[in-house]
């Protein structure tokens, strides 16, 4: 009896190998974006996302590098691109772009580019990526605006490339609406270039495995991933749990309220009871709310399942329209991360009740971007503007059995901006950048430490700080007897305390003092291992908190 001929890609082993290869393809896509970007927040901090999608707009694989806010919101944006540019109109060499906060990744500073991928003349997939651009005009990347139109250049769904031809009119508009035309143009091209690399790598992979379409592979990925997450959910306790968190807001506190329901095959988070949208740009579009909520759920429930449309499907997120977590156009949203990145901690507060041994204490959560702007005044840089987001982080919350991480971005995952890069890109100098002793909350496991930074202008000139900080009035909260982390603090070296949000002018000769929050502790401090307490003491981590 003759063996049945083997069809390429027909066995589960074939499909698993191709799945792994697909993750490698998008990893290459992401690295091209990082290595060709002009903006330090991309090149040094990796504030991006990259992924490949099937022809239904389902995310099949994402690059390991990438922030949850970008990746999980971009996962929805590709369907918007397909709606505006139907598949039968797509041609080789096309690329489409938007920065619409409600169809992209939540604010205007993120450009999303989607590129159709052809193999032997047939459309087989779409590559999409997101990159943060430092300046797209308007009031800048701060929370001062009272509507989205004040926040900068707004790009609807447009063609960036038409069969390989650049939309020069669009590029001229982009260059004319930024304080950094060279960087902004270069970053736009780097986004398109990384998708092109993904297209070529995918075609080479399909040749290698002898397949002509991704349908069977897509169905395998989506089905297996969804089943894996549903299996994790099926063994969880059933029920409904609630949690609230108060954040600093812009000029008054904001309440985030969540109700979490674990059902046999899905988890629902509803943000009913959350504060309404506010006048300034800390509002959050629903796609960004979903992105960080789902990330928080997945961290606790199914951290080992690859991120794709299948693994995201069992998690459902709703928020009442008009609340700060479902802000409607044209609400200002530039600093949406300040609220949105709190959502994993809000979700953790719900999950802690049925799953206390899996959940960490609260951390700093929102990144403390020191966003600065000004003009070079030395002879070599006459009237040349600079704008820079110096990414800094506080401490993460203590974990079950492990201390929190110091000066680490969670949940965003971006890297801190190296001091050397900040000092090259601007006339600013860091006089001090060190861990903040005593800032981590005590507990059986201790919260991670924040940082202390001292910054001034090397030129005899002021500079602007576009402040968008939180956890100043409402520090990270401990769990199970653990103590709170220290609150953040912003001031001048003269002693004047600065507001945590809004445009601040740092006078010439003054130093900006930024103290990021520490993560909270978990469990009774009296139960901490004495050996760990001694290590804390000898390493100088337990300074007098009143002086920290």
N, C-alpha and C positions, 0 to 999 in steps of 0.2 A: 504494500500500500504506500503510495507516494505522500510525502509531507505536503501540507498546504503551504503555498508560497507565502512568504512574510511580506506584508504590506508595510512600507515605511511609516513609522509613527503609530503603528496599530496596537502595540502592547503597552501595558502600564509602565514597564521599565522605560520604553522609548519616551513616553509622555513625561515621566518624572525627570528624565535627563534633559528633555527640551525645556521643561519648566525651570530647572536650575540654570540652564543656558540663557533663558530669557531674562532672568534676574541679572546675569552677567552683562547682557546687552544693555539693560537700562543703567547698570552701574557704570559702564563705559560712557553712555550718554551723559550721566551726571558729571563725571570727571572732566569731560570736554568743556562743559559749561563752567565748572569751577576754574579750570586752568586758563580759559580764554576771557574770563570776566574782567572788567575794568574796576568795578566797585569793590573795595575791601570787604564789605559785609558779605559779598559772595565769594570772593577769592580767598579770603582768610577765614571767614566764619561759616561758610557753606550754608547760607540762608537761601535754600533752593528746594525744588522738588523735580523729579523726573520719573516718567512712567510710560508704559505701553498699554494700549487699549484695543479691544476688538471692535468690529464694525457696528456693534450695538452700543458702543461707548462704555463698555465695562472695563474697569482697570484690571489687567492681567498680572502686572508686576510693577513694583516701584523700586527705585534705587534705595539701597540701605541709607545712603546719605540723603537727608531731606527732613524738613520740619513737619510735624503732624498737621499744623495749620495749613501748610502748602499742599502736602500730599493728599490729605483726606478731603480738602475742599476742591482741589483740582480734579479729584475723582468724579465730582459732579459736573465740573465745567465742560468736559469733553462732550457731554450730551447737548449742551447749549451750542457748541460749535457745530455739531452735526445738524441741529435744528436750523441754524442760520446758513450753513453751507452743506446742502444735502449731498450724500455720498456720490450720487450719479453726476454731480457737477465738479467733483474733485479731480484734479489732474496732477501728474508727476511734476514736482517742482513748486507746488503750491505751499503756502504756509499762512496761517490765520492768527490774528493777535487780538487781545483785549486786555483791559485792566478794570473792567466793570466789577465793582466790589461784590455785586449780587450774583454775577455769573462767573466770577473768577475766585480769588482767594481772600476777599474781605476788605482790601483797601487799594487805593490807586497806585501805590508805590510798587505793587507786584504786577509785572507783565506776564501774561500767560500766552504761550505760543503753541499751537497744535499743527502738526504736519502729517498729511496722509502718506502712508508707506505703501509703495508698489513693489511687487515681485513679478518679474517677467511680464510686465504690462498690466497686471491685475492689482486692484486695491485690496490689501490684505489686513491692514491695521492702521492705527494712528499713534503717533508719538506726541506727547505733550510735556511741557516743562514750565516751571515758574522760577522767576528770579526777582529778587528785591532790587529796585533801582533807587539810588540814594536821593535823587531830586527830580521831581517831575513838575516843578513850578508851584504856583499857588502860595499858600501860607507855609508850605513845607510839611515835613513829616512830624507834626505835633498835633495836639488836640484843640487848638484855638478856634478852628472854623466852626461856623454855625450851620453849614450845610456842605454836602459833598462837592459842590461846584467851587467852593472856596479852597478846596484841598489840593487842587492841581489839575493837570491835563487828564481829561476823561476820554478814553478810547472805547467806542462801541466795538462790536464784532466787525473786524476789517480784514482785508487781504494784505498781508505783509509782503508776500511773494506770489506772483502770478506766473506759473510755469517757469520759475527761475528768475523772473524779472522783478527787481526790487520796486516797491511802491515808493518812488522818490518823493511824491507829494506828501505822503504820510511821514516819511523820515524827516522832511523839511519842517513839518509841523512839530514833530517830537523835538528836534534840535532847537526850535524857536521857543519852546515852552519849558526850558530847564536852565538852571544856573550852572549846570555842568554838561554842556552840549557834547563834548568829546566822550566823556564817560557814559552818558546815557545812550548815545548812538552805538558805541562799542558794545555795551551790555545787550542792547537789542539784537545786534548781529550775533553775539555769542549764544543767545538763546536759540536763534534759528539754526546756527551751526551745529549745536549739540543734537538737535532733532535729526539733522541730516546724517550725522554719524550713526545714530540709532537705526535709521532706515537702512543704511548700507549694511550694518552688522546683522540686522534681522534677515535681510535677503541672503546674506552669506550663510547664516544658520539654516535657513530653509533649503538652500542648495545642498548643504552638508547632510541634512537629514532626509532629503528627497521628498519634501512635502510642498504642496502648492497653495494651501490655505491653512489658517490657524483655527478653524472651527472646532475640530475634535480636541485640540490642545486647550482652547479657551473653555470649552464645556468641562473638561477634566479638571482644570484649575479651579474654576468657580464652584463646581459641585463638591470636590474634595475639601476645599477650604471651608465652605459653608457647613458641610457635615462635621468637620473637625470642631468648629466653634459651637455648633448645636450640641455636640456630645459634651463639651465642657459645661454648657448651660444646663443641660438635663440633670446633672448631679448637684446643682446648686440648690440651696433652700429656696422654696417658693414664698413669695410675699411681696409686700410693699414697704419701703422705708423712705424717710424724708431727711433732708439736711438743709441748713441755711448757712450762708456766709455773708458777712458784711465787709464791703471793700470801701476804700477811701472815696471813690468817685472823683468828680472834677471839683465841684464846690459844695457838694453835700454827699453823705454816704449813700451807697448803692447796696440793695439787698439782692442776693442771688439765692433763689429757692428752688430745690429740686425734689421731685418725687420719683423714686426708682422702683420699677416693678419687674420682678424676675418671673417669667412665664416658662412653660415647659420647653419652648424652642426659640425664645427671643427675650431680650431685655429692653424695656422701654424707660426712657428718661424724659420726664415732662417738667418744664421749668415754670409751671403755673405759680403765681405768687411773686415772681421776680419784678423788680422795679421797672417802671416805664423808661423808654429811651430818654436821653438827656440832650441838652442843647449843644454840648461840645463833643468833640470827636473821639469818645471812648465807646461809642455804640458798636454793636457786633451784628453783622449780617448772619442770617441763619446758617448758611453753609459753613462759616467759620465756627459757629457754636457747635454744629454737628461734628466738625472735624476734631475738636479737642475733647468733646464729650466721649466720642467713640474711642479715641485714643486712651482716655482714662479707663474706660470699661475694658478695653482689650489688654491693657497692662496687667490687670488683676485677673481677668477671666481666661484669656487665651493669648498670653504673650508670645508663645512659640509658633503660632500659626502665621504664615506669611501674609502681608497686608495686600489685599486685593478686593474686588467687588464681592466675591463670595464670603470672605471672612468678615467684611463690614456689614453684610446684609442682615444678620440676626440682631443688630443693634439699631434701635429706633429712637429718634430724638425729636421732640416737639417743644415749641416755645410760643406763647401767645403773641400774635402780631402786635407790633408797637411797643413791646418790651425792649429792654436794653440788649437782650439776647436774640431778638428777632426784629432788629431795627429796619424800617422800611425806607426806601428811596424817598427823598434825597437826604436822609440823615447823615451827619458827619461821622466818619468811621476810621479816620486815619490811624488812631492809636487803639484800634480794636483789640490788639494783643493784651492790653492792660487788664481787660476784663476776661477776654476769651481764654487766656492761658491760666486763669484761676479755675477753670471748669473741671480739670482732672481732680483737683483737691475737693471740689464740691461733690463730685461723684464718689470719691473715696470716702467722704463722710457718710454717704448712704451705704456703701458696700462694707464699711467697717462694722456695721451692726450685725449683718449675717455672717461676715467673713473676717473676724477681728485679727486672725493670725496671718492675713495676707497684706494688710493695708498699712502704708506708712503714715506718719504724722504730716501735718501741713508744712510746706516749704515756701520759699520766696515766690515760686511759680512764675510770675510775669518777669521777663527779662528787664534788666535796668539798662536800657540803651541810653548812653550819654550822647544825645544828638546835638551836635554843635554846628555853628555856621558863622562865617565871617569873611573878611577880605584880607589877603596877603598885602603887607605894606612895604616889604623890603624891596630893594631895587630890582631884584630878579623876578619878582612876582607882582608887579604893579597892577593894582585893581583886579587881581585874579581872585575870583570867589572860591571858597572852599566850603564843603558841606560833608559831614561825616557822622556816621552812627558808630560810636565806640561801644561795642557790645560788652556788657559786664553782667555778672550774675551774683546772686546771693547763695545762701545755703539751701540744700534740699532737706526735707523732713527725715527724721530718724526712721529706719526700716525695721521690720521684725527681725531681730537677731543681728542687725548691722547698724552702724552709725550712718547718719546722713552724709552726703557729699558736700564738700566745701567749694564755694565759688563755681558752682556747676549749674548749667542751664537745664532745668527740667520744668515743664515738659517740652520746651522748644527744641532742645538738642543742639543749638548753635554754639559754635566755639567763641571764646572770648577774643576780642581784637588785641593782637600783640601791641604792647606799648610802642615798640619801634615803628610799626606801621602807622599808628595814630600820629606819631611825631613827624613822620615823613610826609603824611598827607595833609598836615595842618601845621600852623605855627605854635601849637600847644605843646606843653611839656608836662610830664607826670613827675612830680616831686616825690610822690609816695603812692605805692600800690602794693598792699599787703593784706593778709588775712586779718579779720577783725576778732581778736581774742574775746571770748566770753559771749559771742553773739549766738551760738548754737544753744538751743534749749536743753536743759538737763533731763535725763530720763534713764531708764534701764539701757536704752540706746540713745545716743546724743544726736541732736540736730547738727547739720553741717554749718560751717562758719560763713559769714558774709565777708565783704572786703571793705577796706578803707582806701580811698583815693584822694589825692590832692593835685589839682591841675591848674595851670595858669597859662597865660599867653606870653610867649617869648618876646613878642613885639609890644610896644607901648600903645596898645589898642584894646578896646573891649571885644568880647565875642558873645554870641547868642547861644543860649541853652534852650532847646525845645523840650522842656521837661515833660515826661510822661511816666512817672514813678508811682508805685502803690506800696501797700504794706507799711505805711508810715504811721497812720492812725490806727490801723488794724493789723497787728503783726501776725505771723503764722501761729496757729494754735496747736498745742500739744494734745496727745491722746493718752487715755488710760493712766492719768497721773503725771504724764510728761509735761514739762514746762514750755511755755511759749518761747519762740525765737525772739531775738531783739528786733525791734522795729527799724525800718530804714530812716535815714536822716540826710537832708541836703541843706548846706549852708555856705556862707563865705568865711574866709579866714578871719575876717573882722568880727565874726560872731553872729551876723545877721542870718536868721533862718529863712530859707527860701521855700515857697510853695512846691509841692510835689508835682504839680501840673501847670502848664502854661509857659509862655515865652518869658525867659528871664535874661536880662542883660548883665553879663559878668564884667564889672568895671575894670579898666586897665589897672594893673598893679595888685588886683585881688586874686586870691586863690579860691577855686571852687572845691568844696569839701563834699564828697559823696560817700556815704556809709550804707552799704547794701544790707538787707535784712539777713538774719540767721534762720536756719530751719528749726522747727520745733522738735521737742523730745517725745519719746514714746515709752510709756511705762514708768513705774515708780523709780525716781532717782536713787532711793535707798537700796534698790535691788541691782544696781549696776555692779558689774564685776570689779572688785577692788583693784585688780591689776590694770584694768582699763582706766580707772579713775587716776591711778598713779601716772600712767602714760599721759593722760590729759594734762596733769599738773606739770610734769617734766617738759612737755612740749609747749607749754605756755598757752594752752587752749582755754584756761579757766581764769582769765583775768577778771578783775572786779567789773561786773556788768555795769555798774553805775558809771564807770570810767570808759566803757567800751564804745 
